Amino acid sequence: MTTPRVLILRAPGANCDAEAQFAFEQAGAIVQRLHINRLRENPDLIQRFQILTVPGGFTYGDDVAAGKVLANQLSCFLGDALRRFRDAEKLILGVCNGFQALLKAGLIVPPDEDGPVATLAHNASGMFQDRWVRLQVFPDNCPFLRGIESMLVPIAHGEGRFVCRTQWQLEGLLQTGRAVLRYVQNPNGSQGDIAGLCDVTGRVLGLMPHPERHVLPTHHPYWTREGLANEGDGLALFRNAIRYFH
């Protein structure tokens, strides 16, 4: 079995691509970082890979809204290629700004006749939140999360509050197992305590927290007091993605 190949999509303002590469390499993948302009020139390049990751950061300065410019590029220029990628039973991961982009591009929750069903809005506190959070995991059919019950990972966002257009649409996401990651203590006011969401296939996952920032045991904020674990909580997510193709 060949080693899975991961494409990490770069765009102006992305700043977590190196961390994402490190996490996947720790899990055993072959990783390449590629600027979105190169992929726009040749969308078929994506088919050489098994996993696509849209990392965190502040793409295009979040000038319109967090992740919105990148979302427009994904949907307008790469939509067909991304759907073929997903339908070939490959995996797509969006972290923080990447989650914002995937969600607003309609790749996790497609829009209906009235427009977007859900978005990520400004935190209820009105402030940027930078802290460690505990997540409860509901893996359902999401390959990234198999065998994981909880995770301790950091967040760093100003627009991470998950909101649905209607209450019944929110309840639908919860009841169908799409809300695969939820905050134990909600830091941003997200409806349903939602920290991460997958599409109907389970193969497209977006989450606001940063699992790539807790891969090594020394990433833990209290490792000098509590001792070293065998690995950071986030590593299992990346290892699961690699194992999916074995």
C-alpha positions as CSV (number, residue, x, y, z in Angstrom):
1,M,0.0,0.0,0.0
2,T,1.4,3.4,-1.0
3,T,1.8,6.1,1.5
4,P,-1.1,8.6,1.4
5,R,-0.3,12.0,0.0
6,V,-1.6,15.2,1.6
7,L,-2.1,18.5,-0.2
8,I,-2.0,21.5,2.1
9,L,-3.6,24.5,0.4
10,R,-1.9,27.8,0.9
11,A,-3.4,31.3,0.4
12,P,-2.3,34.8,1.3
13,G,-2.7,35.1,5.1
14,A,-2.7,31.4,5.9
15,N,-0.2,30.8,8.7
16,C,-0.8,27.3,10.0
17,D,0.3,25.4,6.9
18,A,3.7,24.4,8.3
19,E,2.1,23.1,11.5
20,A,-0.4,21.1,9.5
21,Q,2.4,19.6,7.4
22,F,4.3,18.6,10.6
23,A,1.3,16.9,12.0
24,F,0.6,14.9,8.9
25,E,4.3,13.9,8.6
26,Q,4.3,12.8,12.3
27,A,1.3,10.6,11.3
28,G,3.3,9.1,8.4
29,A,2.0,11.0,5.3
30,I,3.8,12.5,2.4
31,V,2.9,16.2,2.4
32,Q,3.1,19.0,-0.1
33,R,2.1,22.6,0.4
34,L,0.7,24.4,-2.7
35,H,-0.5,27.9,-3.3
36,I,-4.1,28.2,-4.4
37,N,-3.1,30.1,-7.6
38,R,-1.1,27.0,-8.7
39,L,-4.2,24.9,-8.2
40,R,-6.4,27.3,-10.0
41,E,-4.1,27.1,-13.0
42,N,-4.4,23.3,-13.0
43,P,-7.3,22.0,-10.8
44,D,-6.6,18.4,-11.8
45,L,-3.4,18.5,-9.6
46,I,-5.6,17.8,-6.6
47,Q,-6.4,14.3,-8.0
48,R,-2.7,13.2,-7.3
49,F,-3.5,13.4,-3.5
50,Q,-5.7,11.5,-1.1
51,I,-6.2,14.2,1.6
52,L,-6.8,17.9,1.1
53,T,-6.2,20.2,4.1
54,V,-7.2,23.9,4.3
55,P,-5.2,25.2,7.3
56,G,-5.8,28.0,9.7
57,G,-4.8,31.7,9.5
58,F,-6.4,34.9,8.2
59,T,-6.7,34.4,4.5
60,Y,-7.0,37.6,2.5
61,G,-7.0,39.5,5.9
62,D,-10.6,38.3,6.5
63,D,-11.5,41.6,4.9
64,V,-15.0,40.6,3.8
65,A,-15.6,38.0,6.5
66,A,-13.5,35.3,8.0
67,G,-12.6,32.8,5.2
68,K,-15.1,34.4,2.7
69,V,-12.7,35.3,-0.1
70,L,-11.1,31.9,0.0
71,A,-14.5,30.3,0.1
72,N,-15.5,32.2,-3.1
73,Q,-12.3,30.9,-4.8
74,L,-13.0,27.3,-3.7
75,S,-16.6,27.4,-4.9
76,C,-16.1,29.4,-8.1
77,F,-12.8,28.1,-9.5
78,L,-12.3,24.7,-7.8
79,G,-15.9,23.5,-7.0
80,D,-16.1,20.8,-9.6
81,A,-12.6,19.5,-8.8
82,L,-13.3,19.5,-5.1
83,R,-16.5,17.6,-5.5
84,R,-14.8,15.0,-7.7
85,F,-12.1,14.7,-5.1
86,R,-14.7,14.1,-2.3
87,D,-16.8,11.7,-4.4
88,A,-13.7,9.6,-5.1
89,E,-13.9,8.8,-1.3
90,K,-10.9,11.0,-0.4
91,L,-10.7,13.2,2.7
92,I,-11.0,17.0,3.1
93,L,-10.0,18.7,6.4
94,G,-10.5,22.4,7.2
95,V,-9.1,23.9,10.4
96,C,-10.2,27.2,11.9
97,N,-10.0,29.6,8.9
98,G,-10.1,26.5,6.7
99,F,-13.4,25.4,8.4
100,Q,-14.7,28.9,7.8
101,A,-13.8,28.6,4.1
102,L,-15.2,25.1,3.6
103,L,-18.4,26.0,5.4
104,K,-19.0,29.2,3.4
105,A,-18.1,27.5,0.2
106,G,-21.0,25.0,0.8
107,L,-18.7,22.0,1.0
108,I,-19.9,20.9,4.5
109,V,-23.5,22.1,4.6
110,P,-24.7,23.0,1.1
111,P,-27.0,26.1,0.7
112,D,-30.6,25.6,0.0
113,E,-33.0,27.7,-2.1
114,D,-32.9,30.4,0.6
115,G,-29.2,30.7,0.8
116,P,-26.5,29.5,3.3
117,V,-27.9,27.2,6.0
118,A,-25.1,27.9,8.5
119,T,-22.1,30.1,9.1
120,L,-19.4,31.0,11.6
121,A,-20.0,34.4,13.1
122,H,-18.2,36.7,15.6
123,N,-17.7,35.2,19.0
124,A,-20.5,36.1,21.4
125,S,-18.0,37.8,23.7
126,G,-17.1,40.2,20.9
127,M,-13.4,39.3,21.5
128,F,-10.7,37.1,20.0
129,Q,-10.5,33.9,22.0
130,D,-7.1,32.2,22.5
131,R,-7.2,29.4,25.0
132,W,-7.2,25.6,25.4
133,V,-10.6,23.8,25.3
134,R,-11.9,20.3,25.9
135,L,-13.8,18.7,23.1
136,Q,-16.3,15.9,23.3
137,V,-16.2,13.7,20.2
138,F,-19.1,12.0,18.5
139,P,-17.3,10.2,15.7
140,D,-20.4,8.7,13.9
141,N,-19.1,8.0,10.3
142,C,-16.2,10.5,10.3
143,P,-12.9,8.7,9.5
144,F,-10.9,11.5,11.1
145,L,-12.3,10.8,14.6
146,R,-12.7,7.1,14.9
147,G,-11.8,5.8,18.4
148,I,-11.5,9.3,19.9
149,E,-13.6,10.2,22.8
150,S,-12.3,13.6,23.8
151,M,-9.5,16.0,22.9
152,L,-7.7,18.9,24.6
153,V,-6.7,21.4,21.9
154,P,-6.2,25.2,21.6
155,I,-8.5,27.7,19.9
156,A,-7.5,31.0,18.4
157,H,-10.3,32.8,16.6
158,G,-12.5,35.9,16.5
159,E,-15.3,34.4,14.3
160,G,-15.9,30.9,15.5
161,R,-19.5,31.0,16.7
162,F,-21.4,28.4,14.8
163,V,-25.0,29.5,13.9
164,C,-27.7,28.0,11.8
165,R,-30.4,30.0,10.0
166,T,-33.2,28.2,11.8
167,Q,-33.6,26.1,14.9
168,W,-34.9,23.1,13.0
169,Q,-31.9,23.1,10.7
170,L,-29.6,23.1,13.8
171,E,-31.6,20.2,15.3
172,G,-31.2,18.3,12.0
173,L,-27.4,18.6,12.1
174,L,-27.4,17.4,15.7
175,Q,-29.8,14.5,15.2
176,T,-28.1,13.2,12.1
177,G,-24.7,13.0,13.8
178,R,-23.1,15.8,11.8
179,A,-22.0,17.8,14.9
180,V,-19.0,15.5,15.5
181,L,-17.1,17.9,17.8
182,R,-18.7,19.9,20.7
183,Y,-17.2,22.1,23.3
184,V,-17.4,20.9,26.9
185,Q,-17.4,24.6,28.0
186,N,-18.5,26.8,25.1
187,P,-16.0,29.6,24.6
188,N,-17.7,31.5,21.8
189,G,-21.5,31.0,22.0
190,S,-21.7,28.4,19.2
191,Q,-25.2,26.9,18.9
192,G,-25.4,23.3,20.1
193,D,-21.8,23.8,21.5
194,I,-20.6,22.9,18.0
195,A,-16.9,23.0,17.5
196,G,-16.7,20.8,14.4
197,L,-19.0,19.6,11.7
198,C,-18.8,17.0,8.9
199,D,-20.6,16.7,5.6
200,V,-23.1,13.9,5.0
201,T,-20.4,11.5,3.8
202,G,-18.3,12.1,7.0
203,R,-15.2,12.6,4.7
204,V,-15.3,16.4,4.9
205,L,-14.5,17.7,8.3
206,G,-14.2,21.2,9.6
207,L,-13.3,22.3,13.1
208,M,-12.5,25.6,14.8
209,P,-9.9,24.3,17.3
210,H,-6.4,23.4,16.2
211,P,-5.4,19.7,16.5
212,E,-2.1,20.4,14.7
213,R,-1.1,22.5,17.7
214,H,-1.3,19.5,20.1
215,V,0.6,16.8,18.4
216,L,3.7,16.5,20.5
217,P,3.3,15.9,24.3
218,T,5.3,19.0,25.0
219,H,2.6,21.1,23.3
220,H,0.4,20.5,26.4
221,P,0.4,23.7,28.5
222,Y,0.9,21.8,31.7
223,W,3.3,19.1,30.7
224,T,6.0,20.3,33.1
225,R,3.6,20.0,36.0
226,E,1.7,16.9,35.1
227,G,4.4,15.0,33.2
228,L,4.6,14.0,29.5
229,A,1.9,12.0,27.8
230,N,2.8,9.5,25.1
231,E,1.6,12.0,22.4
232,G,-0.5,15.1,22.0
233,D,-4.3,14.6,21.7
234,G,-4.5,16.0,18.2
235,L,-2.2,13.4,16.6
236,A,-4.9,10.7,16.6
237,L,-6.9,12.8,14.2
238,F,-4.1,12.9,11.6
239,R,-3.2,9.2,12.2
240,N,-6.8,8.2,11.5
241,A,-6.8,10.1,8.2
242,I,-3.7,8.1,7.1
243,R,-5.1,4.8,8.3
244,Y,-8.3,5.4,6.3
245,F,-6.3,4.6,3.2
246,H,-4.6,1.4,4.5
